[in-house]
C-alpha cells in the first residue's frame, strides 16, 4: 500500500483544495444542500470522496463543476491545490 488515503471527507477536501477559506465554511455550504457528488445532493460533510468523483457546488457567484484528480493530505498553496482537480465547468 502506498500510504495515501483512498477516500477523504468532502468538507476537508474542499478546504484543502482552497475552494473555501475555512473548513467550517465548506461544512456550512454542504449542510445547506448546495453540493452534489456525482449528481446526487449531499447534506453531510462526513461524506467521503475519491479520485474521479465529480463535484458541483456554488462558490461565490459561480457554479463550479470539477473532477477530483487527487485527494491530498493537507491544505496546500494555490498552485499545488490546482493540481487536485480539473475544472469541467465554471459559470457566473
N, CA, C and O atoms as a GROMACS GRO file, in nm:
protein
  368
    1UNK      N    1   0.084  -0.118   0.000
    1UNK     CA    2   0.000   0.000   0.000
    1UNK      C    3   0.089   0.125   0.000
    1UNK      O    4   0.193   0.125   0.066
    2UNK      N    5   0.050   0.230  -0.072
    2UNK     CA    6   0.134   0.348  -0.086
    2UNK      C    7   0.117   0.451   0.027
    2UNK      O    8   0.185   0.553   0.026
    3UNK      N    9   0.029   0.427   0.121
    3UNK     CA   10   0.013   0.516   0.235
    3UNK      C   11  -0.078   0.635   0.211
    3UNK      O   12  -0.110   0.707   0.306
    4UNK      N   13  -0.121   0.658   0.087
    4UNK     CA   14  -0.212   0.768   0.057
    4UNK      C   15  -0.356   0.723   0.078
    4UNK      O   16  -0.390   0.608   0.052
    5UNK      N   17  -0.441   0.814   0.127
    5UNK     CA   18  -0.580   0.775   0.152
    5UNK      C   19  -0.655   0.746   0.022
    5UNK      O   20  -0.630   0.810  -0.081
    6UNK      N   21  -0.746   0.650   0.026
    6UNK     CA   22  -0.828   0.616  -0.089
    6UNK      C   23  -0.954   0.702  -0.093
    6UNK      O   24  -1.013   0.723  -0.199
    7UNK      N   25  -0.994   0.753   0.024
    7UNK     CA   26  -1.110   0.840   0.036
    7UNK      C   27  -1.081   0.947   0.139
    7UNK      O   28  -0.997   0.929   0.227
    8UNK      N   29  -1.150   1.060   0.126
    8UNK     CA   30  -1.134   1.169   0.223
    8UNK      C   31  -1.269   1.241   0.237
    8UNK      O   32  -1.349   1.244   0.143
    9UNK      N   33  -1.291   1.299   0.354
    9UNK     CA   34  -1.416   1.373   0.378
    9UNK      C   35  -1.425   1.491   0.282
    9UNK      O   36  -1.326   1.560   0.256
   10UNK      N   37  -1.544   1.513   0.231
   10UNK     CA   38  -1.564   1.620   0.133
   10UNK      C   39  -1.538   1.758   0.191
   10UNK      O   40  -1.486   1.845   0.122
   11UNK      N   41  -1.575   1.780   0.318
   11UNK     CA   42  -1.552   1.912   0.377
   11UNK      C   43  -1.403   1.944   0.387
   11UNK      O   44  -1.361   2.056   0.362
   12UNK      N   45  -1.324   1.845   0.424
   12UNK     CA   46  -1.180   1.863   0.430
   12UNK      C   47  -1.123   1.890   0.292
   12UNK      O   48  -1.042   1.982   0.275
   13UNK      N   49  -1.164   1.812   0.194
   13UNK     CA   50  -1.108   1.825   0.060
   13UNK      C   51  -1.138   1.961  -0.001
   13UNK      O   52  -1.050   2.023  -0.060
   14UNK      N   53  -1.261   2.009   0.013
   14UNK     CA   54  -1.295   2.140  -0.042
   14UNK      C   55  -1.211   2.250   0.022
   14UNK      O   56  -1.175   2.348  -0.044
   15UNK      N   57  -1.181   2.235   0.149
   15UNK     CA   58  -1.095   2.332   0.217
   15UNK      C   59  -0.950   2.315   0.172
   15UNK      O   60  -0.884   2.414   0.141
   16UNK      N   61  -0.901   2.191   0.169
   16UNK     CA   62  -0.764   2.164   0.126
   16UNK      C   63  -0.739   2.217  -0.016
   16UNK      O   64  -0.632   2.272  -0.044
   17UNK      N   65  -0.838   2.201  -0.104
   17UNK     CA   66  -0.824   2.243  -0.244
   17UNK      C   67  -0.848   2.393  -0.261
   17UNK      O   68  -0.847   2.443  -0.374
   18UNK      N   69  -0.870   2.464  -0.151
   18UNK     CA   70  -0.881   2.609  -0.146
   18UNK      C   71  -1.005   2.665  -0.213
   18UNK      O   72  -1.002   2.777  -0.264
   19UNK      N   73  -1.113   2.591  -0.214
   19UNK     CA   74  -1.239   2.644  -0.263
   19UNK      C   75  -1.306   2.731  -0.157
   19UNK      O   76  -1.382   2.822  -0.189
   20UNK      N   77  -1.276   2.703  -0.030
   20UNK     CA   78  -1.332   2.780   0.081
   20UNK      C   79  -1.220   2.815   0.178
   20UNK      O   80  -1.126   2.737   0.197
   21UNK      N   81  -1.231   2.933   0.240
   21UNK     CA   82  -1.126   2.982   0.329
   21UNK      C   83  -1.112   2.899   0.457
   21UNK      O   84  -1.002   2.886   0.511
   22UNK      N   85  -1.224   2.845   0.504
   22UNK     CA   86  -1.219   2.766   0.628
   22UNK      C   87  -1.294   2.635   0.608
   22UNK      O   88  -1.380   2.622   0.520
   23UNK      N   89  -1.260   2.539   0.690
   23UNK     CA   90  -1.331   2.411   0.685
   23UNK      C   91  -1.475   2.428   0.731
   23UNK      O   92  -1.565   2.363   0.679
   24UNK      N   93  -1.497   2.517   0.829
   24UNK     CA   94  -1.634   2.539   0.878
   24UNK      C   95  -1.721   2.600   0.769
   24UNK      O   96  -1.840   2.573   0.764
   25UNK      N   97  -1.664   2.682   0.682
   25UNK     CA   98  -1.741   2.738   0.570
   25UNK      C   99  -1.776   2.629   0.470
   25UNK      O  100  -1.888   2.628   0.418
   26UNK      N  101  -1.684   2.539   0.442
   26UNK     CA  102  -1.716   2.429   0.350
   26UNK      C  103  -1.823   2.339   0.411
   26UNK      O  104  -1.910   2.288   0.339
   27UNK      N  105  -1.818   2.319   0.542
   27UNK     CA  106  -1.919   2.240   0.611
   27UNK      C  107  -2.056   2.307   0.600
   27UNK      O  108  -2.157   2.240   0.577
   28UNK      N  109  -2.059   2.438   0.616
   28UNK     CA  110  -2.185   2.513   0.608
   28UNK      C  111  -2.247   2.500   0.468
   28UNK      O  112  -2.368   2.477   0.456
   29UNK      N  113  -2.167   2.513   0.366
   29UNK     CA  114  -2.215   2.501   0.228
   29UNK      C  115  -2.273   2.362   0.204
   29UNK      O  116  -2.378   2.348   0.141
   30UNK      N  117  -2.206   2.260   0.255
   30UNK     CA  118  -2.255   2.122   0.240
   30UNK      C  119  -2.385   2.103   0.316
   30UNK      O  120  -2.480   2.045   0.263
   31UNK      N  121  -2.391   2.152   0.439
   31UNK     CA  122  -2.514   2.139   0.520
   31UNK      C  123  -2.633   2.210   0.457
   31UNK      O  124  -2.747   2.169   0.477
   32UNK      N  125  -2.607   2.315   0.379
   32UNK     CA  126  -2.715   2.387   0.311
   32UNK      C  127  -2.773   2.309   0.194
   32UNK      O  128  -2.876   2.347   0.140
   33UNK      N  129  -2.707   2.202   0.154
   33UNK     CA  130  -2.758   2.118   0.046
   33UNK      C  131  -2.724   2.169  -0.093
   33UNK      O  132  -2.790   2.131  -0.190
   34UNK      N  133  -2.623   2.254  -0.103
   34UNK     CA  134  -2.588   2.310  -0.235
   34UNK      C  135  -2.470   2.239  -0.300
   34UNK      O  136  -2.414   2.288  -0.398
   35UNK      N  137  -2.432   2.123  -0.247
   35UNK     CA  138  -2.321   2.046  -0.304
   35UNK      C  139  -2.375   1.914  -0.358
   35UNK      O  140  -2.456   1.847  -0.294
   36UNK      N  141  -2.328   1.879  -0.477
   36UNK     CA  142  -2.365   1.750  -0.537
   36UNK      C  143  -2.238   1.668  -0.560
   36UNK      O  144  -2.135   1.720  -0.601
   37UNK      N  145  -2.251   1.540  -0.534
   37UNK     CA  146  -2.143   1.445  -0.556
   37UNK      C  147  -2.192   1.346  -0.660
   37UNK      O  148  -2.286   1.269  -0.634
   38UNK      N  149  -2.130   1.347  -0.776
   38UNK     CA  150  -2.172   1.261  -0.887
   38UNK      C  151  -2.323   1.274  -0.912
   38UNK      O  152  -2.394   1.175  -0.926
   39UNK      N  153  -2.369   1.399  -0.916
   39UNK     CA  154  -2.508   1.438  -0.946
   39UNK      C  155  -2.607   1.414  -0.832
   39UNK      O  156  -2.725   1.443  -0.848
   40UNK      N  157  -2.562   1.363  -0.718
   40UNK     CA  158  -2.652   1.341  -0.604
   40UNK      C  159  -2.627   1.448  -0.499
   40UNK      O  160  -2.512   1.472  -0.461
   41UNK      N  161  -2.733   1.511  -0.453
   41UNK     CA  162  -2.721   1.613  -0.350
   41UNK      C  163  -2.677   1.549  -0.219
   41UNK      O  164  -2.728   1.444  -0.180
   42UNK      N  165  -2.583   1.613  -0.152
   42UNK     CA  166  -2.538   1.563  -0.022
   42UNK      C  167  -2.559   1.673   0.083
   42UNK      O  168  -2.554   1.791   0.051
   43UNK      N  169  -2.581   1.632   0.206
   43UNK     CA  170  -2.601   1.729   0.314
   43UNK      C  171  -2.517   1.696   0.438
   43UNK      O  172  -2.534   1.759   0.542
   44UNK      N  173  -2.429   1.599   0.426
   44UNK     CA  174  -2.343   1.562   0.537
   44UNK      C  175  -2.196   1.585   0.500
   44UNK      O  176  -2.149   1.531   0.400
   45UNK      N  177  -2.125   1.664   0.579
   45UNK     CA  178  -1.984   1.689   0.549
   45UNK      C  179  -1.895   1.567   0.567
   45UNK      O  180  -1.779   1.568   0.525
   46UNK      N  181  -1.948   1.463   0.628
   46UNK     CA  182  -1.869   1.342   0.650
   46UNK      C  183  -1.868   1.249   0.529
   46UNK      O  184  -1.801   1.146   0.530
   47UNK      N  185  -1.943   1.283   0.424
   47UNK     CA  186  -1.944   1.201   0.303
   47UNK      C  187  -1.802   1.197   0.247
   47UNK      O  188  -1.734   1.300   0.241
   48UNK      N  189  -1.758   1.080   0.207
   48UNK     CA  190  -1.622   1.064   0.157
   48UNK      C  191  -1.620   1.065   0.004
   48UNK      O  192  -1.708   1.010  -0.062
   49UNK      N  193  -1.517   1.128  -0.049
   49UNK     CA  194  -1.498   1.132  -0.194
   49UNK      C  195  -1.373   1.055  -0.231
   49UNK      O  196  -1.288   1.026  -0.147
   50UNK      N  197  -1.363   1.021  -0.360
   50UNK     CA  198  -1.245   0.953  -0.410
   50UNK      C  199  -1.207   1.012  -0.545
   50UNK      O  200  -1.282   1.090  -0.603
   51UNK      N  201  -1.092   0.975  -0.594
   51UNK     CA  202  -1.043   1.023  -0.723
   51UNK      C  203  -1.146   0.990  -0.831
   51UNK      O  204  -1.206   0.883  -0.830
   52UNK      N  205  -1.165   1.083  -0.924
   52UNK     CA  206  -1.257   1.076  -1.037
   52UNK      C  207  -1.402   1.110  -1.002
   52UNK      O  208  -1.488   1.107  -1.090
   53UNK      N  209  -1.431   1.143  -0.876
   53UNK     CA  210  -1.564   1.191  -0.841
   53UNK      C  211  -1.584   1.330  -0.902
   53UNK      O  212  -1.488   1.405  -0.920
   54UNK      N  213  -1.709   1.363  -0.934
   54UNK     CA  214  -1.743   1.494  -0.988
   54UNK      C  215  -1.824   1.569  -0.884
   54UNK      O  216  -1.925   1.519  -0.834
   55UNK      N  217  -1.779   1.690  -0.851
   55UNK     CA  218  -1.845   1.773  -0.752
   55UNK      C  219  -1.905   1.895  -0.820
   55UNK      O  220  -1.843   1.956  -0.907
   56UNK      N  221  -2.026   1.931  -0.779
   56UNK     CA  222  -2.093   2.051  -0.826
   56UNK      C  223  -2.131   2.131  -0.704
   56UNK      O  224  -2.194   2.079  -0.612
   57UNK      N  225  -2.094   2.258  -0.702
   57UNK     CA  226  -2.125   2.342  -0.585
   57UNK      C  227  -2.118   2.489  -0.622
   57UNK      O  228  -2.065   2.526  -0.727
   58UNK      N  229  -2.174   2.571  -0.535
   58UNK     CA  230  -2.170   2.716  -0.553
   58UNK      C  231  -2.053   2.771  -0.474
   58UNK      O  232  -2.036   2.739  -0.356
   59UNK      N  233  -1.974   2.853  -0.539
   59UNK     CA  234  -1.861   2.920  -0.474
   59UNK      C  235  -1.868   3.067  -0.514
   59UNK      O  236  -1.840   3.101  -0.629
   60UNK      N  237  -1.903   3.152  -0.420
   60UNK     CA  238  -1.923   3.293  -0.452
   60UNK      C  239  -2.046   3.306  -0.540
   60UNK      O  240  -2.155   3.264  -0.501
   61UNK      N  241  -2.030   3.365  -0.658
   61UNK     CA  242  -2.141   3.380  -0.752
   61UNK      C  243  -2.133   3.279  -0.866
   61UNK      O  244  -2.211   3.285  -0.961
   62UNK      N  245  -2.041   3.186  -0.855
   62UNK     CA  246  -2.019   3.087  -0.961
   62UNK      C  247  -2.071   2.950  -0.923
   62UNK      O  248  -2.070   2.911  -0.806
   63UNK      N  249  -2.117   2.877  -1.023
   63UNK     CA  250  -2.147   2.735  -1.007
   63UNK      C  251  -2.028   2.661  -1.064
   63UNK      O  252  -1.993   2.679  -1.181
   64UNK      N  253  -1.968   2.578  -0.983
   64UNK     CA  254  -1.848   2.506  -1.026
   64UNK      C  255  -1.878   2.358  -1.040
   64UNK      O  256  -1.946   2.297  -0.957
   65UNK      N  257  -1.825   2.300  -1.146
   65UNK     CA  258  -1.830   2.156  -1.167
   65UNK      C  259  -1.686   2.113  -1.186
   65UNK      O  260  -1.619   2.156  -1.280
   66UNK      N  261  -1.639   2.028  -1.096
   66UNK     CA  262  -1.499   1.986  -1.100
   66UNK      C  263  -1.487   1.835  -1.086
   66UNK      O  264  -1.575   1.768  -1.032
   67UNK      N  265  -1.377   1.784  -1.138
   67UNK     CA  266  -1.345   1.642  -1.124
   67UNK      C  267  -1.225   1.632  -1.030
   67UNK      O  268  -1.126   1.702  -1.047
   68UNK      N  269  -1.235   1.545  -0.933
   68UNK     CA  270  -1.128   1.525  -0.835
   68UNK      C  271  -1.015   1.443  -0.900
   68UNK      O  272  -1.038   1.331  -0.948
   69UNK      N  273  -0.895   1.499  -0.902
   69UNK     CA  274  -0.778   1.430  -0.959
   69UNK      C  275  -0.690   1.367  -0.853
   69UNK      O  276  -0.627   1.264  -0.877
   70UNK      N  277  -0.685   1.430  -0.735
   70UNK     CA  278  -0.609   1.372  -0.623
   70UNK      C  279  -0.674   1.415  -0.493
   70UNK      O  280  -0.744   1.516  -0.487
   71UNK      N  281  -0.651   1.337  -0.388
   71UNK     CA  282  -0.716   1.363  -0.261
   71UNK      C  283  -0.634   1.453  -0.170
   71UNK      O  284  -0.691   1.522  -0.085
   72UNK      N  285  -0.504   1.455  -0.186
   72UNK     CA  286  -0.421   1.537  -0.099
   72UNK      C  287  -0.414   1.478   0.041
   72UNK      O  288  -0.477   1.376   0.071
   73UNK      N  289  -0.338   1.545   0.126
   73UNK     CA  290  -0.324   1.501   0.265
   73UNK      C  291  -0.334   1.618   0.361
   73UNK      O  292  -0.343   1.598   0.483
   74UNK      N  293  -0.334   1.740   0.306
   74UNK     CA  294  -0.340   1.861   0.389
   74UNK      C  295  -0.371   1.979   0.297
   74UNK      O  296  -0.372   1.965   0.175
   75UNK      N  297  -0.395   2.096   0.358
   75UNK     CA  298  -0.417   2.217   0.281
   75UNK      C  299  -0.284   2.261   0.221
   75UNK      O  300  -0.182   2.266   0.290
   76UNK      N  301  -0.286   2.293   0.093
   76UNK     CA  302  -0.164   2.329   0.022
   76UNK      C  303  -0.179   2.469  -0.040
   76UNK      O  304  -0.287   2.528  -0.036
   77UNK      N  305  -0.070   2.521  -0.097
   77UNK     CA  306  -0.077   2.652  -0.161
   77UNK      C  307  -0.162   2.642  -0.288
   77UNK      O  308  -0.192   2.532  -0.336
   78UNK      N  309  -0.201   2.756  -0.342
   78UNK     CA  310  -0.295   2.758  -0.454
   78UNK      C  311  -0.242   2.687  -0.578
   78UNK      O  312  -0.318   2.624  -0.651
   79UNK      N  313  -0.112   2.696  -0.603
   79UNK     CA  314  -0.053   2.629  -0.719
   79UNK      C  315  -0.066   2.476  -0.707
   79UNK      O  316  -0.102   2.409  -0.803
   80UNK      N  317  -0.036   2.424  -0.589
   80UNK     CA  318  -0.049   2.280  -0.565
   80UNK      C  319  -0.196   2.238  -0.561
   80UNK      O  320  -0.231   2.130  -0.609
   81UNK      N  321  -0.280   2.322  -0.504
   81UNK     CA  322  -0.423   2.290  -0.494
   81UNK      C  323  -0.484   2.274  -0.633
   81UNK      O  324  -0.571   2.189  -0.653
   82UNK      N  325  -0.440   2.354  -0.728
   82UNK     CA  326  -0.494   2.348  -0.865
   82UNK      C  327  -0.468   2.212  -0.931
   82UNK      O  328  -0.540   2.174  -1.024
   83UNK      N  329  -0.369   2.140  -0.884
   83UNK     CA  330  -0.339   2.006  -0.937
   83UNK      C  331  -0.432   1.899  -0.881
   83UNK      O  332  -0.431   1.785  -0.928
   84UNK      N  333  -0.512   1.936  -0.781
   84UNK     CA  334  -0.601   1.839  -0.716
   84UNK      C  335  -0.732   1.818  -0.791
   84UNK      O  336  -0.806   1.724  -0.762
   85UNK      N  337  -0.762   1.905  -0.889
   85UNK     CA  338  -0.890   1.896  -0.959
   85UNK      C  339  -0.879   1.946  -1.102
   85UNK      O  340  -0.783   2.014  -1.139
   86UNK      N  341  -0.978   1.911  -1.180
   86UNK     CA  342  -0.993   1.958  -1.317
   86UNK      C  343  -1.125   2.031  -1.325
   86UNK      O  344  -1.228   1.979  -1.281
   87UNK      N  345  -1.124   2.151  -1.380
   87UNK     CA  346  -1.248   2.226  -1.396
   87UNK      C  347  -1.322   2.172  -1.516
   87UNK      O  348  -1.269   2.170  -1.627
   88UNK      N  349  -1.445   2.128  -1.494
   88UNK     CA  350  -1.530   2.083  -1.603
   88UNK      C  351  -1.615   2.200  -1.652
   88UNK      O  352  -1.633   2.221  -1.772
   89UNK      N  353  -1.668   2.276  -1.554
   89UNK     CA  354  -1.750   2.394  -1.588
   89UNK      C  355  -1.743   2.492  -1.474
   89UNK      O  356  -1.745   2.454  -1.357
   90UNK      N  357  -1.734   2.619  -1.507
   90UNK     CA  358  -1.728   2.725  -1.406
   90UNK      C  359  -1.809   2.841  -1.463
   90UNK      O  360  -1.760   2.913  -1.550
   91UNK      N  361  -1.931   2.860  -1.414
   91UNK     CA  362  -2.020   2.963  -1.468
   91UNK      C  363  -2.044   3.075  -1.368
   91UNK      O  364  -2.034   3.055  -1.247
   92UNK      N  365  -2.075   3.189  -1.419
   92UNK     CA  366  -2.111   3.304  -1.336
   92UNK      C  367  -2.261   3.324  -1.334
   92UNK      O  368  -2.310   3.416  -1.269
   0.00000   0.00000   0.00000
